[in-house]
Amino acid sequence: MPFRYHVDWSNFRGNAPPACPPYNSPCPLTLKARRRPMKAIRPDALRIAVVSSNEVDWGGSEELWQKAALAMARQGHRVQIFKPRLQRGLRPVRELRDAGCKLTDLTRPFGLPELFVQRVGAVSRLLQFALLAANLLPRLLWYRPDFVLLSQGGNWDGAHFAKVLRLVGSRYAIVSQKASEFYWPPDSYRPSVAAMYRDATHAFFVSEHNRQLTELQLGEALPPASVARNPFLVDFAAPLAWPEHCDEGVDFACIGRLYPMEKGQDLILRVLAMPKWRTRGAKASFYGEGINRAGLEAMAVHLGLGDRVRFCGQVEDVVGIWCEHQVLLLASRCEGLPLVVVEAMLAGRVVIATAAGGSGEAFDDGITGFLAQHASVEALDDAMERAWNRRAEWRQIGCVAAQHIRQIVPADPGYALAEQIVALASRQTDKTHE
């Protein structure tokens, strides 16, 4: 297998490299073989770029494009990743690099210090967007992709990058991970968002709710659009064994970023503080980290829930969580389609969730889960009460849910998206050669 080589000039003095040696003579240069072998590139390889607008190190919204990029690279296509705060030590980033993807961190435009860019963002988000977009422009001109996948954490936060794509003439598809009634594009920014969708070849959403809400927020029809499912971290082949040892009492698994403005953990604490739930000894285990962890811990103590609530931090072993819990409790105020709902159902567990985003699209209320009609203490308590009254049926409900969700999501969502991106790119490439 061929390897990449680079020249080590450390054995030579002076500023200029030595003259080339005669043909067939021993080369005085030290060649160091890098560990990573070059990936085989197919003759008809496409040049695919992935642009992520997510400005955190890594989030759940990155998983879908990451899996799609891996699939395309392993098929022999050239894949270039552009993302702010691209931390190369993270496992998903290492996987991309090892698969042969090229990686570009957009955090420091023109070599500016990261702290400076952050402070610019604190003063003006639009100016920060402009800096990031200006950093992408020359790199796209150099790479000249056949097609671009633009991934957004929301449904309008990638408009500044889309403007660059249109400027250089790149064809692109959009993946939007969330749409919420809480977050509307400002009127000053709405024309750019509308243009982003209008000029896209295709728009992918993780739920039908998100697609419909985006149309309403923009006040116009979208380009061809469809639903793309997010990848998951449990086995698709079969549900997990039912945790019999949990029958003595209920310990709700509450999985998600500790950010009650969106995830609604405060609602869970307020319901558990009700006298009837105290009497039942119901507990909750919160998995995840976030900027409001300390506030939620203080709230739990203030409500007298210190012995009934655990904050377990970030846990990579999702299967391990479902070996210890029978029920997912999710009180989100806004969502795309929660990955934790899909994973819980695949594992054969009971889901109690608010009707945020596409949660209601994943299961049927009272049949394959329990749906709170809106994010409030009263609605959440009602859904939990209905589930509690049928706790003798939980195992059967989990089995039916596991069968139901496998009819909705593909076995490999990342590969499914990759196939669609390659088809869109190939169609466009064929047109340019006609």
C-alpha positions in Angstrom: 0.0 0.0 0.0 1.4 3.4 -0.9 2.5 5.8 1.8 2.8 9.6 2.0 6.3 10.9 2.4 7.8 14.1 3.5 11.3 15.3 3.4 13.3 16.0 6.6 15.8 18.8 5.9 17.2 18.7 9.4 20.5 17.0 8.2 21.4 20.0 6.0 22.9 23.3 6.9 22.1 26.6 5.2 18.8 28.0 4.0 18.7 26.3 0.6 17.9 22.7 -0.1 20.8 20.6 -1.6 21.0 20.0 -5.3 19.3 16.9 -6.6 21.7 13.9 -6.7 22.4 12.1 -10.0 19.9 9.5 -11.2 20.3 6.2 -9.4 22.7 7.6 -6.8 21.9 7.2 -3.1 19.6 10.0 -2.0 20.9 11.9 1.0 17.4 12.9 2.1 15.7 11.2 5.0 12.3 10.0 4.0 9.9 9.5 6.9 6.8 7.3 6.2 3.8 8.6 7.9 1.6 6.1 9.7 -1.6 6.7 7.7 -1.8 5.0 4.4 -3.3 6.8 1.4 -6.8 5.7 0.6 -7.6 4.4 -2.8 -9.4 7.0 -4.9 -11.7 5.7 -7.6 -11.3 6.9 -11.2 -14.7 8.6 -11.2 -14.3 10.0 -7.7 -16.3 13.1 -6.8 -15.0 16.0 -5.0 -17.3 16.5 -2.0 -17.1 19.3 0.5 -18.9 19.2 3.9 -19.4 22.6 5.6 -20.6 22.6 9.2 -21.9 25.8 10.8 -21.8 24.4 14.3 -19.4 26.5 16.4 -19.0 24.1 19.4 -16.3 21.5 19.5 -18.8 18.7 18.7 -22.5 18.2 19.0 -25.2 15.8 18.2 -25.9 17.7 15.0 -22.5 16.7 13.7 -23.1 12.9 13.8 -25.2 12.7 10.6 -22.8 14.5 8.3 -19.8 12.8 9.9 -21.2 9.3 9.1 -22.1 10.4 5.6 -18.6 11.8 5.0 -17.1 8.5 6.3 -19.3 6.5 3.9 -18.4 8.7 0.9 -14.6 8.5 1.7 -14.7 4.8 2.1 -16.4 4.6 -1.3 -13.4 6.2 -2.8 -14.6 9.8 -3.2 -12.5 12.8 -2.2 -14.0 14.5 0.9 -13.0 17.8 2.4 -14.4 19.0 5.8 -14.7 22.7 6.7 -15.9 23.4 10.3 -15.3 26.0 13.0 -13.6 24.6 16.2 -12.5 21.4 14.5 -10.8 19.6 17.4 -8.5 17.0 15.9 -8.2 15.0 19.1 -11.9 14.0 19.2 -12.8 10.5 18.2 -15.2 11.4 15.4 -12.6 13.8 13.9 -9.9 11.1 14.1 -12.3 8.7 12.3 -12.7 11.2 9.5 -8.9 11.7 9.2 -8.2 8.0 9.2 -10.8 7.5 6.4 -8.8 9.9 4.2 -11.0 13.0 4.7 -9.1 16.4 4.6 -9.9 18.6 7.6 -9.9 22.4 7.7 -10.6 24.4 10.9 -12.4 27.7 10.1 -12.1 29.1 13.6 -9.2 31.5 13.0 -9.8 33.6 9.8 -6.6 35.2 8.5 -4.7 33.8 11.4 -6.5 36.0 13.9 -6.5 34.7 17.5 -9.5 32.6 18.5 -10.1 34.8 21.5 -10.4 37.9 19.2 -12.9 36.1 17.0 -15.0 35.1 20.0 -15.0 38.7 21.2 -16.1 39.9 17.8 -19.0 37.4 18.1 -19.9 38.8 21.5 -20.2 42.3 19.9 -21.8 41.3 16.6 -22.8 37.8 15.4 -23.1 39.1 11.9 -19.6 40.3 11.9 -18.4 37.0 13.2 -20.3 35.2 10.5 -18.6 37.4 7.9 -15.2 36.5 9.3 -15.9 32.8 9.1 -17.4 33.1 5.6 -14.4 35.0 4.4 -12.2 32.2 5.7 -14.1 29.7 3.7 -14.1 31.6 0.4 -10.5 31.1 -0.7 -10.5 27.5 0.4 -13.5 26.6 -1.7 -12.0 28.4 -4.7 -8.9 26.2 -4.3 -10.8 22.9 -3.7 -13.4 23.4 -6.4 -15.9 20.8 -5.1 -18.4 19.0 -7.4 -20.9 19.3 -4.6 -21.3 20.6 -1.1 -23.2 19.4 1.9 -24.0 22.3 4.2 -24.9 21.1 7.8 -26.7 23.4 10.2 -27.3 22.9 13.9 -30.6 24.8 13.5 -32.5 25.8 10.3 -30.9 29.1 9.4 -27.5 29.3 11.1 -25.6 28.4 7.9 -26.8 31.2 5.7 -23.4 33.1 5.8 -21.7 30.0 4.5 -24.4 29.5 1.8 -23.7 33.0 0.5 -20.1 31.9 -0.1 -21.3 28.8 -1.9 -23.4 30.8 -4.2 -20.6 33.3 -4.8 -18.2 30.6 -6.0 -21.0 28.8 -7.9 -21.0 25.6 -5.8 -24.0 23.4 -6.0 -25.1 22.3 -2.5 -27.7 20.5 -0.3 -28.7 21.5 3.2 -29.1 19.4 6.3 -31.0 21.2 9.1 -31.0 19.5 12.5 -33.5 21.6 14.3 -36.3 24.1 13.9 -38.1 25.8 16.7 -40.8 28.2 17.4 -38.3 29.9 19.8 -35.8 30.7 17.1 -36.8 32.8 14.1 -34.3 34.5 11.7 -34.3 38.3 12.3 -35.9 40.2 9.5 -32.6 41.7 8.5 -31.2 38.1 8.0 -34.3 36.5 6.6 -33.6 37.3 2.9 -30.2 35.5 3.2 -31.9 32.5 4.8 -34.6 32.4 2.1 -31.9 32.7 -0.6 -30.0 29.8 1.0 -32.9 27.5 0.6 -34.1 28.8 -2.7 -30.8 28.1 -4.4 -30.2 24.7 -2.8 -30.4 21.6 -4.9 -32.1 19.7 -2.0 -33.0 20.3 1.7 -32.9 17.6 4.3 -34.6 17.8 7.6 -34.6 15.4 10.5 -38.4 15.6 10.9 -41.4 16.6 8.9 -42.3 19.1 11.7 -39.0 20.9 11.1 -39.6 21.1 7.3 -43.1 22.5 7.8 -42.0 25.0 10.4 -39.2 26.3 8.2 -41.6 27.0 5.4 -43.8 28.9 7.7 -40.9 30.9 9.2 -39.8 31.9 5.7 -43.2 32.3 4.3 -42.4 30.5 1.1 -42.2 26.9 -0.3 -38.9 25.1 0.0 -36.9 23.4 -2.8 -37.2 19.6 -3.1 -37.0 18.5 0.5 -37.1 15.2 2.4 -36.5 13.7 5.8 -33.0 12.3 6.7 -32.8 10.3 9.9 -30.0 10.7 12.4 -27.5 7.9 13.2 -27.8 6.1 16.5 -25.5 4.3 19.0 -27.4 1.1 19.7 -27.7 -2.1 17.8 -30.2 -2.1 14.9 -30.5 -5.9 14.7 -32.4 -6.5 17.9 -33.6 -4.7 21.1 -31.7 -5.2 24.3 -32.7 -7.6 27.1 -35.2 -6.1 29.5 -33.6 -5.0 32.7 -35.5 -7.1 35.2 -33.6 -5.8 38.2 -35.2 -2.4 37.7 -38.7 -3.6 38.6 -38.4 -2.6 42.2 -38.7 1.1 41.4 -38.6 3.5 38.5 -35.5 5.4 37.7 -36.1 7.6 34.7 -33.2 8.1 32.3 -33.1 11.7 31.2 -30.5 12.1 28.4 -29.5 15.3 26.9 -27.5 18.5 27.1 -28.1 20.2 30.5 -29.7 23.3 29.0 -33.3 23.6 30.3 -34.1 26.5 27.9 -34.3 23.8 25.2 -34.2 20.4 27.0 -36.6 21.2 29.8 -34.9 19.4 32.7 -36.5 22.0 35.0 -39.9 20.6 34.2 -38.8 17.1 35.2 -37.6 18.3 38.6 -40.8 20.2 39.2 -42.9 17.1 38.4 -40.8 14.8 40.7 -41.2 17.3 43.5 -45.0 16.7 43.5 -46.2 14.8 46.6 -47.5 11.8 44.6 -44.2 11.3 42.9 -42.4 11.6 46.2 -44.6 8.9 47.6 -43.9 6.6 44.7 -40.2 7.1 45.2 -39.6 7.9 41.5 -36.0 8.8 40.7 -34.3 10.4 37.7 -30.7 10.0 36.4 -29.5 12.9 34.2 -26.9 12.0 31.5 -25.1 14.8 29.8 -23.3 18.0 30.4 -24.1 21.7 29.8 -23.9 25.2 30.9 -26.8 24.9 33.4 -25.6 21.8 35.3 -24.9 23.8 38.5 -28.2 25.6 38.3 -30.1 22.3 37.9 -28.2 20.7 40.8 -29.1 23.7 43.0 -32.7 23.4 41.9 -32.9 19.7 42.8 -31.5 20.4 46.3 -33.9 23.4 46.7 -36.9 21.1 45.9 -35.7 18.4 48.3 -34.8 16.0 45.6 -31.1 15.5 46.5 -31.5 11.8 47.2 -33.7 11.0 44.2 -31.8 12.7 41.4 -28.4 11.8 40.0 -26.3 13.9 37.6 -24.1 11.3 35.9 -22.2 13.6 33.4 -21.4 12.7 29.8 -21.6 8.9 29.2 -20.3 7.4 26.0 -21.8 3.9 26.7 -25.4 4.4 25.5 -26.0 0.7 25.6 -24.9 0.7 29.2 -27.5 3.3 30.1 -30.3 1.1 28.7 -29.1 -1.9 30.6 -29.9 0.1 33.7 -33.1 1.9 32.8 -36.6 1.0 31.5 -37.9 4.4 30.6 -36.7 7.5 28.8 -38.1 10.8 30.1 -37.6 13.8 27.8 -39.1 17.2 28.5 -37.7 19.2 25.5 -39.1 22.6 24.6 -37.6 22.4 21.1 -36.1 19.5 19.0 -35.4 18.2 15.6 -36.1 14.5 16.1 -34.4 13.5 19.3 -31.7 10.8 18.8 -32.3 9.6 22.3 -35.9 8.8 21.5 -34.8 6.6 18.5 -32.1 4.9 20.6 -34.5 4.2 23.5 -37.1 2.7 21.1 -34.5 0.6 19.3 -33.3 -0.7 22.7 -36.9 -1.7 23.5 -37.5 0.9 26.2 -40.6 3.0 27.0 -40.5 6.7 25.9 -42.2 9.6 27.7 -41.6 12.8 25.7 -43.0 16.2 25.0 -44.3 16.9 21.5 -41.3 19.0 20.6 -40.1 18.9 17.0 -40.5 15.5 15.5 -40.8 13.5 18.8 -44.5 12.8 18.0 -43.5 11.4 14.6 -41.5 8.6 16.2 -44.2 6.9 18.2 -47.9 6.6 18.7 -49.2 8.0 22.0 -50.4 5.3 24.3 -49.3 2.5 21.9 -45.5 2.8 21.4 -44.8 5.6 23.9 -46.4 8.4 25.9 -46.6 11.9 24.5 -47.0 15.1 26.5 -48.9 17.5 24.2 -46.7 20.5 25.1 -43.8 21.4 27.4 -45.4 22.2 30.7 -45.5 20.7 34.2 -49.1 19.8 33.8 -48.7 18.1 30.4 -45.6 16.2 31.4 -47.2 15.0 34.6 -50.2 13.8 32.7 -48.0 11.7 30.3 -46.0 10.3 33.2 -49.2 9.4 35.1 -50.6 7.5 32.1 -47.3 5.7 31.8 -47.2 4.9 35.5 -50.7 3.4 35.4 -49.6 1.0 32.7 -46.2 0.1 34.2 -47.2 -3.6 34.2 -47.2 -3.3 30.3 -43.9 -1.5 30.0 -42.0 -4.5 28.7 -44.6 -5.2 26.0 -44.8 -1.5 25.0 -41.0 -1.5 24.6 -41.2 -4.6 22.3 -43.8 -3.0 20.1 -41.8 0.3 20.1 -38.7 -1.6 18.9 -40.6 -3.1 16.0 -42.2 0.3 15.1 -39.1 2.4 15.0 -37.3 -0.1 12.7 -39.9 0.6 10.1 -39.1 4.3 10.3 -35.3 4.6 10.4 -32.8 2.9 8.1 -30.2 0.6 9.5 -27.4 3.0 8.5 -28.7 6.6 8.2 -25.3 8.0 7.4 -24.8 5.6 4.5 -28.4 6.4 3.3 -27.6 10.2 3.3 -24.3 9.5 1.5 -26.0 7.7 -1.3 -28.4 10.6 -1.8 -25.5 13.2 -1.8 -23.6 11.1 -4.3 -26.7 10.8 -6.5 -27.3 14.6 -6.4 -23.6 15.3 -7.1 -23.4 12.8 -10.0 -26.5 14.3 -11.5 -25.1 17.8 -11.4 -21.7 16.6 -12.7 -23.2 14.8 -15.6 -25.1 18.0 -16.6 -21.9 20.0 -16.7 -20.3 17.5 -19.0 -23.2 17.5 -21.5 
